[in-house]
Amino acid sequence: MPAPTVLLGAVAYDPKVVTIWEGFRAWLRGRGLDFDFVLYSHYERQVEDLVAGRIDAAWNSPLAWLRAERLAAANGTAVRALTMRDTDQDLTSVVVVRADSPVRQIADLTGRVVAVGAIDSPQATLIPLGHLAAAGAAVDVRRFDVGVGLHGDHIGGERDAARALAAGEVDAACMIDANHLAFVQEGTLPPEGTRIVAQTARYDHCNMTVRAPESDGVRLFGTLLLGMSYADPQVRPLLDLEGLTAWREGRTSGYGALAEAVDASGFYSPDGRVTATDYRP
Amino acid sequence: MTAAPVAEVDLGDLGFGRGAHLLVQRALAGLPPGGRLAVSGRDPALRVHLPAWCRRRGHRVEWPDRGEASDLVAVVVRGSADDDRWFGAERAGPALPSALSSRPPARWGLGARGALLEAGGPEARFDLDERDLVWADIAPHLYAQAAARQWDPQTAVPWDDKFALPADVEAAVVQVMTYLVENEQAALVVPARFVGRIHPHFREVVQLLAVQMADEARHMEVFSRRALLRGAEMGTSSAGGRQSLFTLVAESDFALASFLLSVLGEGSFVDLLSFLHEFAPDPVTRRICWLAMQDERRHVVFGMAHLEHQAQLDPLLRDRLRAAIHRRHDALVDTAGLNADVFDALVVLAAGGWHPNDVSAGYDRVQALQHAMDQGRQRRLVRLGFRPDEAAALSALHTRNFM
């Protein structure tokens, strides 16, 4: 009987993606799963290929998950979140101003310039702008489109927004909580030079999206991922590179805020078509 | 319902942008995985940064209701990632050299001896990884001594002392210096080829060889500088001399290279430097030969120490040493060996004048030097376990180039 197989899609947002999935591939093949992967230059084609059955699993951004869910439903099928990283759960984004800014609360941002990441960044654009809009702040947006199509996986747009804030070119900047800490630690933002004026509710990030019902290979894939241990010296460097200490069961309860932002901004249509006017992945 | 925290930490005004993680980390270290830590603090960004930091480290965060005036930010539930990282970790042997591993594994690689090594990482292969092949108990002591006795070529030598030599005596000095530079170059390259092959577990040997290389580098400098002190041209270099030296550099076996270089070559070289110190016609030459001689003595002591150790453990070592001498002799049998210009220059320096009686005396002194070199080699060979008659025969096969 042939070994169960999985063909995974992953987006090459960084050269380390090759190292990570080459390493996982060797580890998974050593445990009886005939695993292989293909790399995409952006998420949109990856999602389309998953729903069309050309790949078995997609290592998806939260935005890509939403689109996969919509495309599958429109198609009369369904997708499921097989696993996610422990570090993908309960994130927040923040809106940051300079410490000496007159802005004290969200309402004060009305009419001011807010820097965001790329057009398709869930954490540095879509979710925080949705948060500001829901709070009634009408802001002028200055977007930093780095790595469009990578759904914010490329940190460049977020960092450029932070730089613009530090340089006094904008009144506020949006970023994920961990990146606010990282930007302070690396010196992009001066220590104690910024103030957080808004924090979103907690949301979830990437997941391993698969079609339902799952094949034997996909089920084995999920079991093997959940069995990866940070105590295993073979996978630990790969987990470090991928930024997790353990895989968790997938959940989809943390995508509500992003779905609202997608609908409000018209990024995707309800049936999963790309409708954002100036989005060119 | 959540369990009560078992530990608390108050960060005061300290934020994660300025090292608050150190306090949290320290407090968590005292807890088992699953242990709970109540974190308080007043930094405005703490509610953003603490969970972001915890997420990356695999710790869970709970958000209890906080009282009106409370500084309580969150309760951190310790994850297992910190412990998991060190699962299977091992010490890279003892920190001190008292109980060295006889064969340190390749996986210890460049980890500091005695360090706690995270499992995984590269198998860094250092092919000289057997204690008995490289080690000598005297190595740490010799290294410390060598490091303490480094000298500054600029200040240790009286370069500005006034002296003037007859042109032919100065030429003899230049010729001898040229020969010494050539030899020191070989003496630097030989250990250099082994330093990168010795397992870092035997770090004192690596350190000692590194200082030995620094010694030779200084010698190259001072001998060159003396040669050019009164002129702009170096002396001659014979093809046979260079070939003799190259057989040393080409030896890839550590024990044999060490034997040929330190025990036979540098041993004879010490006698030569002593001779030059005695008959040097000027204070600069006298001083640099004395300084170099002190260094070379140390090199001989180490070479002898680890070969003596090895000879006790391996009765076949002497066969290999014997074969190495024969091999080198055979390789050089068709060459003239020592540069005749060097031999003549030594006679001139030892003569101290041009009267036939002076030259005759100088010639006798060089003969006596060669005899002393031969006796020294025989003594060292006997210490390595060769019978006296065989030691005499082997010493006679040594290269005419001295080194």
Interface residues (C-beta under 8 A of the other chain):
Chain A: D86 T87 Q89 D90 L91 T92 V94 I176 D177 A178 H180 L181 V184 Q185 P191 E192 R195 I196 Q199 S229 Y230 A231 P233 Q234 R236 P237 G243 T245 A246
Chain B: G15 F16 G17 R18 P44 A45 R47 V48 H49 P51 A52 W53 R55 R56 R57 G58 V61 G79 S80 A81 D83 D84 R85 F87 G88 E118 A119 G120 G121
